[in-house]
């Protein structure tokens, strides 16, 4: 991820077409957050988030999901629990732990 500041007034990235512009007084506006004025640190984080979305989009395409589906499912679905190793091989089958 490569956010760059150009002439202290424009922030760009090689990973996303979104940009941030300095509006004076230490304030920045980001192309996908109209009407909000952010600090330099917040604007940088916003562009980094846009870069992450670009990466998620590419990965989501590979598994046949939209970026929103991918993020939503990854946030909502609980991870699998590690099966207990109490002697013998155990594995998950049909939603339950079996030998």
N, C-alpha and C positions, 0 to 999 in steps of 0.2 A: 504494500500500500504506500502510495507516494503522494501525499498532500504537499503542494508547493505554494508559497506566497510570492506573488509577482508584484514588484514595486510597492509593497506594503499596503496595497489596496485591493488586490484580487487573489483569491485562493482557488486553486484548481487541483485536479487529480488526473492521473493517467488511467485510473480505474473506473471513473464515472464521469458523465457529462455535467453533473451538478457542480455549481460554483458558489463561492461566497464573496461578497463585496463589502469593503469597509464603507461605512456611512458616516464616519467621523465620531469624535468623542469616545473612541474605543469600541464603538458598536459595529457589528457585522450582521448582514442579512444573508440568508442561504436560499438558493433558488427553489428548494422544495419546502421551505418554511416561510411563505410570504406573510408579511405583517408582523413578524417577530424580529426583535433586535437582540442579538446574542453577544457575549464576550468573545474574544479571540479564541479562548480555550473551548468554549461551547461550539463555535463555528467549526473549529478543527475537528471536534468530536462528531459533529453532524456530517461533515464530509467523510470522515472515516466510517461512519455508519452507512452512508450511501455506497462506499466502496464494498463494505461487507455484504450489502444487499446485492450488488453486482455478482459477488462470488457465490452467494446463495442461489441466485437466479441460474447461474451456469450449472451448479450441482443439482438443483431441483429439476432442471430440464433432463438431466441424465437419468433420473428415476421416475420421470413422467408426472411430476407434481408442479404446481405453481410455487413461487417463492412464499406466498402467504400460507399455502397449505403446509409447506415444509416447516416453516417457522412455527406455525400454530400446533402442528402435531408434535414437533420436537419439544415444545414447551408444555403441552397438556398431557401427553402420554407418559406414564411413569416408565422408568427404565426397568429392564428385567432384573430380578434379584438373582444373586449368585446362588446356585443350588448348594445345599449343605453337603459337605463331604464327610459323612459319618460311615465310612467303610463302604467299599464297593463303588462302582460307577453309577452315578445318578445323572439324569438328564431330564429336560423339559419335553413333555409330549402332551398334546391336546390340552394345554393350559395347566398341567399339573406336573409335579415332580415324580418321576418313576425310576425304577432300577432297571 
